[in-house]
């Protein structure tokens, strides 16, 4: 596989998402890490972003609510290289009407090789990493080149 290098700046663009049963967990996590998070650009889906703003005073760029397209808006920002990092506390015990959106968002996070935390323990490890304060080059599979090579091989057959 061929790779491209994508540079993350020292000031990361962090998306924060939490399902209803996990909003309090995320809010507590943000409060605990408020000083660290202040050094980054924060994005969040609708209600989650509003809660964070009200409770912490942190600046948050808000998208629509997840079920109304907010998860997809975050996914688009990941695909455009505008989100570097995702904290997504989702509830594995609660079936959601927008499960396909959640799966698509997590898939994009893997495709674009961004750090993702789906629980507080992982979020703690990520936020405390020394890489949070420095530039970082993440490797991104050059899927376009891979797709072209695959198509070329198919045409030969």
N, C-alpha and C positions, 0 to 999 in steps of 0.2 A: 504494500500500500504506500501511496505517496501522501505526505503530510504538508500542511501549511502551518506556519507559526502565527498565532494571534497574540498580540501583546495586551495584557491587562495592565492598566495603570495602578499606581499605589492606592489611589482613591477608587475603590471598586463601586460598581453599580449593582446593588443588591436588591433582589425582588423578595418580598415577604408576603406569604400567602398562608392562610389558616382556615380550615373548615370550621363550622360553627362550634363543634365540640372541642376544638383545639385553639380557639381564639384567646382564651385566658392563658393557656400555656405560652403561646407566642408573645402575648403582651408582657407576661412575667419575664420571659427571656429577653425581650427588647429592653425592659426597664433595667434588668441586671447588667446588660451590655451596652447601655445607653452611651457611655463615654466612647467606647470603641466604634459604635455605629455612627456617631456624630461625624466621624472622619470619612464617611462614605456617602454616596448618593443612594437614597432609599426610594424604592418603588413598592407599591402594594395594590392589591385588588381592593375594591370599594369599601366595604365595612371594616375590613382589617386595617386599611390605611387610615380611615377616620378614627378608629379606636387608638391607634398608635399616636396619631397627631394629638388627640385630646388628652391622652394619659401621660405622654412624655414630652410634648412640645417639640419633638423632632420634625424636621421638614420631610414630607413624604409626597412623592408624585403618585397620584392615585389613578387607577384604571377603573373600569366598570366592575361590578360584582362578578365573581367567578362564573356563576350560572348564566349571567347575562353577557358573557363574552370576555370577561376580565382575564381568565386563564389563557384564552387565545391571544389576547393583546400582549400578555407577558411572553407567550411563545413566539409571537412575531418579533418582539424586541430581542429575544434570544437569537432567533434566526438572522436578524439584522446586525448582530454583534453589539447590541446596546445594553445587554444584561450580562454581567460576569459571574453571577453567583445567585443561587436560589435557596431560600429557606422556605420549605413548603410543608407545614405541619398538617397532614391530612389524617382523617379518621378511618382506619382500616376496618372498623366494625360497623360503620354506617353506610348503607348503600346510598349513592348519590345519583340524581338524575343526569348529572353532567360527568359521569365517570369516564366517558370517551374523551372529554376535554382534558381531564386529569392525566389520563394515559398518554395523550398526545403531548402534553406539556413535559412530562417526564421523559418521553422519547426524544423530544427536541433537546432536552438537557444533556442527554447521552450523545446524540448526534453532534452537538456543538461543544462537547467536552467541557461543560461548566460544572463547578462544584455544586452539589445538591445535598441538602440535609432534609430528611423527612421526619426527624425526631429531634428532641432537645439535646440528647447526648451528642449526636453527630454535629448539630449546630454549635455546641460548646467547643468541640474539637476544632471545627473549621474556623470559628471566630478567633480562637486563641492561637492559631497557627502563625508563625512568623511571616509566612507568605502574604498574610492579610495587609501588611504594612509596606510591601515592596512591589515593584513591577514583577510581572510573571508572564512567561511565554507558555501558553498552552498549545498543545499540538491538536490540529484539526485534520481529520482524514479529508483528503481532497476527493470528495464524493463525485464531483463533476468529472474529474479526470478518470476516476474509477468507472463511472457510468459510461463514458465515451469508450474506454478500453473494452468494457463488457459488450457494448453494442457492436464495436468493431469485430470482436471475436464471433459474435452471433451472425454477423453478415458474411463472415468467411465460410460458415457451415452451410 
